[in-house]
Amino acid sequence: MSENTSDAIYNIIKERRSIRSFKDQEVPENMVKKILEAGWMAPSAGNRQPVEFIIIKDKATKQKLSAQRFVDEAPLLIAVVVNLDRTKTRYGERGERMYIYHDSGAAIQNMLLMSKSLGLGSCWIGAFNDERVSRFLELPEHVLPMALITIGYPNEDPDLPRKIPIDKITHEEKYEEQKIKDYLMSLVD
Ligand SMILES: Cc1cc2nc3c(=O)[nH]c(=O)nc-3n(C[C@H](O)[C@H](O)[C@H](O)COP(=O)(O)O)c2cc1C
């Protein structure tokens, strides 16, 4: 991989922000396809591929799925769901407790980064009522809603939110609890 590609990926990762305000402009179909492909190409435990996507453009449906106002302003909403059967048949309890979150998280992040690379903004939405989303999207019992992703042309350019410095969350050889404790204490002083 060339240095230019690596720099481009690094910049996309660094510059991606959660976007909660969108222009009133459709996302072109070729971009929707690329975003879905980015999710589809993500790794999954044992290649069981439990992650599926639901494209939602209807404003009334968007309003029903989330109380967060910017959700229905986004021209495109993608619900990321997992089909539990595909992971549970191989991995049982560990699949249900852990791998479905890993698999869907990998897919979601790929989609956020692809959106950013296309000049679009996106936001990962985890705060929703599972029962309500399942009902309105007609999910069968073995299919769980994992996230909603709002996507559209950005109408804001947020700053980097406050981050814990990288050296405070990076440990060497073992977990160095005091390091992170000291840092958090320094914030309250
Ligand atoms: C699992 C998860 C759930 C999230 N849920 C919401 C949400 O419901 N509403 C929202 O506005 N942002 C949500 N976010 C976005 C975070 O607030 C955001 O990533 C964080 O503040 C850091 O900002 P950044 O994405 O610009 O780096 C969620 C992010 C993650 C990873």
Ligand as a Chemical Component Dictionary entry (heavy atoms), coordinates in Angstrom:
data_LIG
# 
_chem_comp.id                   LIG 
_chem_comp.type                 NON-POLYMER 
_chem_comp.pdbx_formal_charge   0 
_chem_comp.three_letter_code    LIG 
# 
loop_
_chem_comp_atom.comp_id 
_chem_comp_atom.atom_id 
_chem_comp_atom.alt_atom_id 
_chem_comp_atom.type_symbol 
_chem_comp_atom.charge 
_chem_comp_atom.model_Cartn_x 
_chem_comp_atom.model_Cartn_y 
_chem_comp_atom.model_Cartn_z 
_chem_comp_atom.pdbx_ordinal 
LIG C1  C1  C 0 -21.994 2.894  20.559 1  
LIG C2  C2  C 0 -22.225 4.348  20.260 2  
LIG C3  C3  C 0 -23.470 4.902  20.458 3  
LIG C4  C4  C 0 -23.698 6.243  20.146 4  
LIG N1  N1  N 0 -24.967 6.752  20.289 5  
LIG C5  C5  C 0 -25.210 8.023  19.961 6  
LIG C6  C6  C 0 -26.534 8.541  20.021 7  
LIG O1  O1  O 0 -27.487 7.843  20.344 8  
LIG N2  N2  N 0 -26.728 9.845  19.692 9  
LIG C7  C7  C 0 -25.702 10.646 19.286 10 
LIG O2  O2  O 0 -25.967 11.823 18.994 11 
LIG N3  N3  N 0 -24.433 10.188 19.200 12 
LIG C8  C8  C 0 -24.165 8.893  19.523 13 
LIG N4  N4  N 0 -22.887 8.395  19.395 14 
LIG C9  C9  C 0 -21.782 9.269  18.926 15 
LIG C10 C10 C 0 -20.859 9.671  20.077 16 
LIG O3  O3  O 0 -21.505 10.607 20.897 17 
LIG C11 C11 C 0 -19.553 10.244 19.485 18 
LIG O4  O4  O 0 -18.895 9.236  18.754 19 
LIG C12 C12 C 0 -18.605 10.767 20.571 20 
LIG O5  O5  O 0 -19.164 11.870 21.229 21 
LIG C13 C13 C 0 -17.238 11.181 19.993 22 
LIG O6  O6  O 0 -17.395 12.137 18.961 23 
LIG P1  P1  P 0 -16.833 11.863 17.490 24 
LIG O7  O7  O 0 -17.658 10.721 16.903 25 
LIG O8  O8  O 0 -17.053 13.154 16.745 26 
LIG O9  O9  O 0 -15.398 11.498 17.596 27 
LIG C14 C14 C 0 -22.640 7.054  19.683 28 
LIG C15 C15 C 0 -21.372 6.485  19.453 29 
LIG C16 C16 C 0 -21.161 5.151  19.723 30 
LIG C17 C17 C 0 -19.809 4.534  19.419 31 
# 
loop_
_chem_comp_bond.comp_id 
_chem_comp_bond.atom_id_1 
_chem_comp_bond.atom_id_2 
_chem_comp_bond.value_order 
_chem_comp_bond.pdbx_ordinal 
LIG C1  C2  SING 1  
LIG C2  C3  SING 2  
LIG C2  C16 DOUB 3  
LIG C3  C4  DOUB 4  
LIG C4  N1  SING 5  
LIG C4  C14 SING 6  
LIG N1  C5  DOUB 7  
LIG C5  C6  SING 8  
LIG C5  C8  SING 9  
LIG C6  O1  DOUB 10 
LIG C6  N2  SING 11 
LIG N2  C7  SING 12 
LIG C7  O2  DOUB 13 
LIG C7  N3  SING 14 
LIG N3  C8  DOUB 15 
LIG C8  N4  SING 16 
LIG N4  C9  SING 17 
LIG N4  C14 SING 18 
LIG C9  C10 SING 19 
LIG C10 O3  SING 20 
LIG C10 C11 SING 21 
LIG C11 O4  SING 22 
LIG C11 C12 SING 23 
LIG C12 O5  SING 24 
LIG C12 C13 SING 25 
LIG C13 O6  SING 26 
LIG O6  P1  SING 27 
LIG P1  O7  DOUB 28 
LIG P1  O8  SING 29 
LIG P1  O9  SING 30 
LIG C14 C15 DOUB 31 
LIG C15 C16 SING 32 
LIG C16 C17 SING 33 
# 
